[in-house]
C-alpha cells in the first residue's frame, strides 16, 4: 500500500548511472583521488578526501568525477555482503573519481533527494530487490540494469528533506560513537604494547625482573567436542562456540549454543579460568586466537574447532593476566610462526606448549590486568551504546521510510 501523497518510481526515472573506470595505478596523466571499495567499510557518507592518496589515472572526462549529491554503489567485490552498499557524497569540492568496482548514481533533484535515497537503499525492500535482480542471495555483481529496475516509494520533496534531516541526526550520533570507539581501541592497543612487553613499568615495579615460563610447564591442553554430527546440535547442554573464542578475549556464557550429550558420554567439560585457542583458520593471522572463561559454568563444553588450556595453578600466571598476554603482539607474533598449512592454517598443541612467555610478578600482573580490564570495559560500554543507537535508528527508518509514521513539514 502506497502512503497518501507518495509515488512509486523506478530509480531509472529519477537517476542516471555510470560505472567507474578501470585504470592502472601510475598509468600517467592527471593525478586524482579515487574512491574505492575499502572506503565503504565504516561509513555511509564521505565529506573528506584527504586520507585518499592521489594517483595518476590518465586522461579523465568531466563525467568521470564525483559531484556534490552523488551516490556511489559497490558493484563487485569478493565480500558479497558489500555488494550494493551505498555511500552519499554531500559535498565534493576537489577532483575525485571512482573505481571500476563501483557505480555512480546521479539524481534528479526535482523528484528524489540523494540523501533520502541513500537511506532508502539500506532498507529491506530495496536490498531484497537487489538480491532478486542478481539471481538470489549469492549475488556477485551489481549492474546498472539492476539499479535502474529498483522500485521505491517517494514522498513529496519537503517530506523527503525532513526525513533525511532526522536520520542525519542519528547518523552523526553513530559516527561520533564510532570515532570514540576507534580511539578507545587504539588506546588499548597502545597500552597492551607498552604494558605487556615491559616497555612501560608501573610505579613500584621499575626494578623488578620479569621471568620466563614455558606454556607446557604452566598448564596442559585438552580437546573440544568429538564424535558429533549436525543432528546433535540445537538443544541439550551448553557449549562454547568457535566465534565466542575468536571474537572476544573473555567468554560470555550468555552466548552459548547447545549440543546433545548422552549419558556416560566422555567429553571434556570446561572449568572456570580455562583458556581456549582456535585450532585453525584461513589466514595465519587468525590462528590461535584466545579467550578465557572467567565465570563459573555449570555443565558446559567446547566446540570441536578449538582446544582448551588449563593452568596447573596460579603461582606464576594469573587468569586475568593470561586474558591479555595471549592476545598481546609478542605472543600473537609467535603464534603466527607456528601456523601450518597452504590453503588453511592449523595450530599444533604440541608446538604451542613449547612457546615461552615473559611474566612479571603476580602483583604487577594484577595491576596491569586492572588497567587493561578498565580499557575493555570502556570499549564494551561504547559498543553497547553504538548497538543501541543503531537499533533505535533502524526502528525509526522502518517507520519513516515506509510512511507508517509521517513527519510534519
C-alpha positions as CSV (number, residue, x, y, z in Angstrom):
1,X,0.0,0.0,0.0
2,X,1.4,3.4,-1.0
3,X,1.1,6.1,1.7
4,X,-1.1,9.1,0.8
5,X,0.8,11.6,-1.3
6,X,3.7,9.2,-2.1
7,X,4.5,7.8,-5.5
8,X,6.1,4.6,-6.8
9,X,9.1,5.3,-9.0
10,X,11.8,3.3,-10.7
11,X,15.3,4.5,-9.9
12,X,15.8,4.9,-13.7
13,X,13.1,7.6,-13.6
14,X,14.9,9.7,-11.0
15,X,18.6,9.0,-11.6
16,X,21.3,8.1,-14.1
17,X,24.1,5.6,-13.5
18,X,27.7,5.3,-14.6
19,X,30.3,2.6,-14.0
20,X,33.6,3.6,-12.6
21,X,36.7,3.4,-14.6
22,X,39.2,0.5,-14.7
23,X,42.6,2.1,-14.8
24,X,46.1,1.1,-13.7
25,X,47.8,2.8,-10.9
26,X,50.6,5.2,-12.0
27,X,49.4,4.9,-15.6
28,X,50.4,8.5,-16.1
29,X,48.4,11.6,-16.7
30,X,46.2,13.5,-14.2
31,X,46.5,12.7,-10.5
32,X,43.2,12.4,-8.7
33,X,41.8,10.8,-5.6
34,X,39.8,7.7,-6.3
35,X,37.1,6.3,-4.1
36,X,37.2,2.5,-4.0
37,X,35.8,-0.5,-2.1
38,X,37.9,0.0,1.1
39,X,36.2,3.3,1.8
40,X,32.8,1.6,2.1
41,X,33.7,-0.3,5.2
42,X,32.9,2.1,8.0
43,X,30.9,5.0,6.6
44,X,27.7,5.7,4.7
45,X,28.8,9.2,3.6
46,X,32.1,10.9,2.8
47,X,32.8,14.6,3.2
48,X,36.6,14.5,3.5
49,X,39.0,13.0,0.9
50,X,42.4,13.9,2.5
51,X,43.1,10.3,3.5
52,X,42.9,9.1,-0.1
53,X,46.3,9.3,-1.8
54,X,46.1,10.8,-5.3
55,X,47.1,8.5,-8.1
56,X,47.8,9.1,-11.8
57,X,44.9,7.6,-13.8
58,X,45.4,9.0,-17.3
59,X,43.0,11.5,-19.0
60,X,39.5,11.8,-17.5
61,X,36.4,13.4,-18.8
62,X,34.0,15.6,-16.8
63,X,31.6,12.7,-16.2
64,X,34.4,10.6,-14.6
65,X,34.3,12.8,-11.5
66,X,32.0,12.8,-8.5
67,X,29.8,15.8,-7.8
68,X,28.1,17.0,-4.6
69,X,25.0,14.9,-4.1
70,X,26.2,11.8,-5.9
71,X,25.7,8.3,-4.6
72,X,28.2,5.5,-5.1
73,X,27.3,1.8,-5.1
74,X,29.6,-1.2,-4.7
75,X,29.3,-3.1,-8.0
76,X,31.6,-6.1,-7.5
77,X,33.6,-7.4,-4.5
78,X,34.9,-10.7,-3.1
79,X,32.8,-10.0,0.0
80,X,29.2,-10.4,-1.1
81,X,28.0,-8.5,1.9
82,X,29.4,-5.3,0.5
83,X,27.7,-5.6,-2.9
84,X,25.0,-2.9,-3.3
85,X,26.3,-0.9,-0.4
86,X,25.7,2.8,-0.9
87,X,27.7,5.9,0.0
88,X,26.5,9.5,-0.2
89,X,28.7,12.5,-1.1
90,X,27.1,15.7,0.2
91,X,29.9,18.0,-0.7
92,X,32.7,17.4,-3.3
93,X,35.0,20.4,-3.9
94,X,38.0,18.8,-5.5
95,X,38.7,16.3,-8.3
96,X,37.6,12.9,-7.0
97,X,36.9,9.9,-9.3
98,X,35.5,6.4,-8.5
99,X,36.9,2.9,-9.2
100,X,35.7,0.3,-11.7
101,X,34.2,-1.8,-8.9
102,X,31.6,0.9,-8.2
103,X,28.6,2.5,-9.9
104,X,27.8,6.2,-9.5
105,X,24.2,7.4,-9.2
106,X,23.3,11.0,-10.0
107,X,19.8,12.0,-9.0
108,X,17.3,14.4,-10.4
109,X,16.6,16.8,-7.5
110,X,13.1,17.5,-8.8
111,X,11.9,14.0,-7.9
112,X,14.3,12.5,-5.4
113,X,16.8,13.8,-2.9
114,X,20.0,11.8,-2.9
115,X,20.4,12.0,0.9
116,X,16.9,10.4,1.2
117,X,17.6,7.7,-1.4
118,X,20.9,6.9,0.4
119,X,18.9,5.9,3.5
120,X,16.3,4.1,1.3
121,X,18.9,1.9,-0.3
122,X,19.7,0.3,3.1
123,X,16.1,-0.8,3.7
124,X,15.0,-4.4,3.4
125,X,12.6,-3.8,0.5
126,X,15.4,-2.4,-1.6
127,X,18.1,-4.9,-0.6
128,X,15.6,-7.7,-1.5
129,X,15.1,-6.2,-4.9
130,X,18.9,-6.1,-5.5
131,X,19.2,-9.7,-4.4
132,X,16.3,-10.9,-6.7
133,X,17.8,-8.9,-9.6
134,X,21.1,-10.6,-9.1
135,X,19.6,-14.1,-9.1
136,X,19.3,-14.7,-5.4
137,X,21.2,-14.2,-2.1
138,X,24.6,-15.1,-3.7
139,X,24.7,-12.1,-6.0
140,X,28.3,-11.4,-7.0
141,X,27.8,-8.3,-9.2
142,X,25.5,-5.3,-9.2
143,X,24.7,-3.8,-12.6
144,X,23.2,-0.5,-13.8
145,X,20.2,-2.6,-15.1
146,X,19.5,-4.0,-11.6
147,X,19.8,-0.5,-10.0
148,X,17.6,1.0,-12.7
149,X,14.8,-1.6,-12.1
150,X,14.5,-1.0,-8.4
151,X,11.1,0.4,-7.4
152,X,10.9,2.8,-4.5
153,X,8.1,4.8,-2.8
154,X,8.9,8.5,-2.7
155,X,7.1,11.1,-0.6
156,X,7.0,14.8,-1.7
157,X,10.4,16.6,-1.7
158,X,9.7,18.6,1.5
159,X,8.9,15.3,3.4
160,X,12.0,13.6,1.9
161,X,14.1,16.6,3.2
162,X,12.6,16.4,6.7
163,X,13.1,12.6,6.9
164,X,16.7,12.9,5.7
165,X,17.4,15.6,8.3
166,X,16.0,13.4,11.1
167,X,18.0,10.4,10.0
168,X,21.1,12.6,9.6
169,X,21.0,13.4,13.3
170,X,21.2,9.7,14.2
171,X,23.9,9.2,11.6
172,X,26.0,11.9,13.3
173,X,25.5,10.3,16.7
174,X,26.6,6.9,15.3
175,X,29.6,8.5,13.6
176,X,30.6,10.2,16.8
177,X,30.3,7.0,18.8
178,X,32.3,5.0,16.2
179,X,35.1,7.6,16.4
180,X,35.1,7.3,20.2
181,X,35.2,3.5,19.9
182,X,38.1,3.6,17.4
183,X,40.1,5.9,19.7
184,X,39.4,3.7,22.7
185,X,40.6,0.6,20.8
186,X,43.7,2.4,19.6
187,X,44.5,3.5,23.2
188,X,44.0,-0.1,24.4
189,X,46.4,-1.4,21.7
190,X,49.0,1.1,22.8
191,X,48.6,0.1,26.4
192,X,49.0,-3.5,25.6
193,X,52.1,-2.9,23.5
194,X,53.7,-0.9,26.4
195,X,52.5,-2.9,29.5
196,X,52.7,-6.5,28.2
197,X,56.2,-6.1,26.9
198,X,57.7,-4.3,29.9
199,X,58.4,-1.1,27.8
200,X,56.4,0.8,30.4
201,X,56.7,-0.2,34.0
202,X,54.1,0.7,36.6
203,X,55.1,2.6,39.7
204,X,56.7,0.4,42.3
205,X,57.8,-2.3,39.9
206,X,60.6,-0.4,38.0
207,X,63.4,-2.6,39.3
208,X,61.8,-6.0,39.4
209,X,62.7,-8.5,36.7
210,X,60.3,-10.5,34.5
211,X,60.8,-14.3,34.4
212,X,60.4,-16.7,31.5
213,X,58.0,-19.6,31.5
214,X,57.1,-22.3,29.1
215,X,53.4,-22.9,28.5
216,X,53.9,-26.7,28.9
217,X,55.2,-26.1,32.4
218,X,52.3,-23.8,33.4
219,X,49.4,-26.0,32.2
220,X,48.0,-28.7,29.9
221,X,45.7,-28.9,26.9
222,X,42.5,-30.8,26.2
223,X,40.3,-31.2,23.2
224,X,36.9,-30.0,22.3
225,X,33.8,-32.0,21.3
226,X,34.3,-35.2,19.4
227,X,32.0,-37.6,17.5
228,X,29.2,-35.1,16.9
229,X,27.0,-34.7,13.8
230,X,24.8,-31.8,12.8
231,X,21.8,-33.6,14.2
232,X,23.3,-33.3,17.7
233,X,23.2,-29.5,17.8
234,X,20.4,-27.2,18.6
235,X,19.4,-28.5,22.1
236,X,20.9,-30.1,25.1
237,X,23.9,-28.9,27.1
238,X,25.6,-25.5,26.6
239,X,28.8,-25.4,24.6
240,X,31.2,-22.5,23.7
241,X,31.3,-21.8,20.0
242,X,34.2,-21.0,17.8
243,X,33.1,-17.4,17.3
244,X,32.8,-16.9,21.1
245,X,36.5,-17.7,21.3
246,X,37.6,-15.9,18.2
247,X,35.8,-12.7,18.8
248,X,36.4,-12.0,22.5
249,X,39.2,-12.1,25.0
250,X,36.7,-13.4,27.6
251,X,33.8,-15.8,27.2
252,X,30.3,-14.6,27.7
253,X,28.2,-17.6,28.8
254,X,25.0,-15.8,27.7
255,X,26.0,-16.5,24.1
256,X,26.5,-20.3,24.3
257,X,24.8,-22.7,21.9
258,X,23.6,-26.2,22.7
259,X,24.5,-29.8,21.9
260,X,23.2,-33.2,22.9
261,X,25.5,-35.1,25.3
262,X,24.5,-38.7,26.0
263,X,24.6,-40.4,29.4
264,X,28.1,-41.7,30.2
265,X,29.5,-40.0,27.1
266,X,33.1,-38.9,27.6
267,X,33.6,-35.3,26.7
268,X,35.8,-32.6,28.3
269,X,33.9,-30.2,30.5
270,X,35.2,-26.6,30.7
271,X,36.0,-25.1,34.0
272,X,36.4,-21.5,35.4
273,X,39.7,-19.9,34.3
274,X,40.2,-22.3,31.4
275,X,41.8,-20.7,28.3
276,X,40.7,-21.6,24.8
277,X,42.5,-21.3,21.5
278,X,41.2,-21.6,17.9
279,X,42.8,-24.5,16.1
280,X,42.6,-23.4,12.5
281,X,41.7,-20.5,10.2
282,X,42.1,-19.4,6.6
283,X,44.9,-17.0,7.4
284,X,47.8,-17.3,9.8
285,X,46.9,-14.1,11.5
286,X,43.7,-15.6,12.8
287,X,45.1,-18.9,14.1
288,X,45.4,-19.4,17.8
289,X,43.1,-16.6,18.9
290,X,42.4,-17.0,22.6
291,X,39.7,-16.4,25.1
292,X,39.3,-17.1,28.8
293,X,36.4,-18.3,30.9
294,X,36.4,-16.0,34.0
295,X,32.9,-17.1,35.2
296,X,31.9,-20.4,37.0
297,X,30.0,-22.6,34.5
298,X,27.6,-25.4,35.2
299,X,27.9,-28.3,32.7
300,X,29.5,-26.7,29.6
301,X,31.6,-28.0,26.7
302,X,33.9,-26.6,24.0
303,X,33.4,-26.7,20.2
304,X,35.5,-29.2,18.2
305,X,37.4,-26.4,16.3
306,X,39.1,-25.1,19.5
307,X,41.1,-26.7,22.3
308,X,41.3,-25.8,26.0
309,X,44.3,-25.0,28.1
310,X,44.1,-25.4,31.9
311,X,46.7,-23.9,34.3
312,X,48.1,-26.2,36.9
313,X,48.0,-23.4,39.4
314,X,48.2,-19.6,39.6
315,X,51.7,-19.4,41.2
316,X,53.3,-17.9,38.0
317,X,50.4,-16.7,35.8
318,X,47.0,-15.4,37.0
319,X,44.0,-15.9,34.7
320,X,43.2,-12.1,34.5
321,X,46.7,-11.5,33.0
322,X,46.5,-14.6,30.7
323,X,43.5,-13.0,29.1
324,X,45.6,-10.1,27.9
325,X,49.1,-11.6,27.3
326,X,47.8,-14.3,25.0
327,X,46.3,-11.6,22.8
328,X,49.4,-9.3,23.0
329,X,51.5,-8.5,20.0
330,X,54.5,-10.6,21.1
331,X,52.5,-13.8,21.7
332,X,50.5,-13.3,18.5
333,X,53.7,-13.0,16.5
334,X,54.9,-16.3,18.0
335,X,51.6,-17.9,17.1
336,X,51.8,-16.8,13.5
337,X,55.1,-18.5,13.2
338,X,53.5,-21.8,14.3
339,X,50.7,-21.6,11.8
340,X,51.0,-24.5,9.3
341,X,49.2,-25.1,6.1
342,X,48.7,-23.9,2.5
343,X,45.0,-23.1,2.0
344,X,44.0,-23.4,5.7
345,X,46.3,-22.9,8.6
346,X,46.4,-25.1,11.7
347,X,48.0,-24.8,15.2
348,X,49.8,-27.7,16.8
349,X,49.0,-28.1,20.5
350,X,52.4,-29.7,21.0
351,X,54.2,-26.8,19.4
352,X,52.1,-24.3,21.3
353,X,53.2,-25.9,24.6
354,X,56.8,-25.2,23.7
355,X,56.3,-21.4,23.5
356,X,57.9,-19.2,26.1
357,X,56.4,-16.1,27.6
358,X,57.9,-13.4,29.8
359,X,55.9,-12.7,33.0
360,X,56.1,-10.0,35.7
361,X,55.4,-10.6,39.3
362,X,51.9,-11.6,40.3
363,X,51.4,-8.2,41.9
364,X,52.4,-6.4,38.7
365,X,50.2,-8.8,36.6
366,X,47.2,-7.8,38.8
367,X,47.8,-4.1,38.3
368,X,48.4,-4.5,34.5
369,X,45.2,-6.6,34.2
370,X,43.2,-4.0,36.1
371,X,44.3,-1.2,33.7
372,X,43.5,-3.3,30.6
373,X,40.2,-4.5,32.1
374,X,39.2,-0.9,32.5
375,X,40.1,-0.2,28.9
376,X,38.0,-3.3,27.9
377,X,35.0,-2.0,30.0
378,X,35.2,1.3,28.2
379,X,35.2,-0.4,24.8
380,X,32.4,-2.6,25.8
381,X,30.3,0.3,27.0
382,X,30.8,2.1,23.7
383,X,29.9,-1.0,21.7
384,X,26.7,-1.4,23.7
385,X,25.8,2.3,23.2
386,X,26.6,2.0,19.5
387,X,24.4,-1.1,19.2
388,X,21.5,0.7,21.0
389,X,21.5,3.9,18.8
390,X,21.8,1.7,15.6
391,X,18.8,-0.3,16.8
392,X,16.9,2.9,17.5
393,X,17.8,4.4,14.1
394,X,16.7,1.2,12.3
395,X,13.4,1.3,14.1
396,X,13.0,4.9,13.0
397,X,13.9,4.1,9.4
398,X,11.3,1.4,9.3
399,X,8.6,3.9,10.3
400,X,9.7,7.0,8.4
401,X,10.7,5.4,5.1
402,X,7.6,3.3,4.8
403,X,5.2,6.1,5.7
404,X,3.9,4.3,8.9
405,X,5.0,7.4,10.7
406,X,4.5,10.7,9.0
407,X,6.6,13.9,9.7
408,X,5.3,17.4,9.9
409,X,6.7,19.7,7.3
